[in-house]
Amino acid sequence: MSSKYLVTGGAGYVGGVVAAHLLEAGHDVTVLDDLSTGFAEGVPPGARFIEGRVQDAARHLDPSYDAVLHFAAFSQVGESVVHPEKYWANNVGGTMALLDAMRAAGVRRLVFSSTAATYGEPVSPLVTETDPTAPTSPYGASKLAVDHMIAGEAAAHGLAAVSLRYFNVAGAYGTCGERHDPESHLIPLVLQVALGLRPSVSVYGDDYPTPDGTCVRDYIHVADLAEAHLLALGAAAPGEHLICNLGNGSGFSVREVIETVREVTGRPVPEVAAPRRAGDPALLVASAATARARLGWRPTRSDLAVIVADAWDFARKREAGR
């Protein structure tokens, strides 16, 4: 059965891929994005596009919508430390305005793009939803504040809500891939070296208690992530705020990522040793047991070579089209 969805931030990386999956499933999709970090060409064909801020959602939301999928947020950890006010105003203030608009329009289902940054420094190698939340940046704190807001909205007003806490999203889907400015994520950074856009990749610390001495992280393919959002729409229950981690449950080291890029691209990737960065845990991997049990989610693109190959295809096409 076709439903009508508002996707805030649907011109961005993850929002665009989720919007594409919704359209492929036969749904009616409206994307609301101010293009401050997204791209108009990232809106999938077939979606209605409204250029605007999430703070103005009340102008566009009406009772004909079945649910909102909310991705509109600033997400650079370093920037949030320098300009915390930007993150409180947009991520928290924008979501508060969205919840008000949803309540006024009678739209009672929400899937929220949350983050593993809500946990801060992990207390265990396999992070679960019951682990303490102690974010170390205003970005993580803003996302945690929104989770608290959503919980209150569900309890007081019957909102059916699911927060999905991502770990490291990677790969590409169709014309949607990573293109942050500045880029801070490992896989696209290493691919830039393979493309000759950077001279080398820095390896921050090689003496961690891991098999090869470099940090281990959980990588999830963006298409697997998108499928979780569609499942979350069906799992949302009135008056409940469900929180699910999304990850593969296993990790890859920095050196494994670099070596996989070399194998996939067939190009040299020089690496440079650099000191550890403050706050980098040795191991950060998600337990996705809740998502498997409550959503029925099963990632199918967990192989690192598949993730890198899709990201490489996107990066090459993007560079060729400049």
Secondary structure, 3 states (H helix, E strand, C coil): CCCEEEEECCCCHHHHHHHHHHHHCCCEEEEEECCCCCCHHHCCCCCEEEECCHHHHHHCCCCCCCEEEECCCCCCHHHHHHCHHHHHHHHHHHHHHHHHHHHHHCCCEEEEEEEHHHCECCCCCEECCCCCCECCCHHHHHHHHHHHHHHHHHHHHCCEEEEEEECEEECCECCECCCCCCCCCHHHHHHHHHCCCCCCEEEECCCCCCCCCCCEECEEEHHHHHHHHHHHHHHCCCCCEEEEEECCCCCEEHHHHHHHHHHHHCCCCCEEEECCCCCCCCEEEECCHHHHHHHCCCCCCCCHHHHHHHHHHHHHHHHHCC
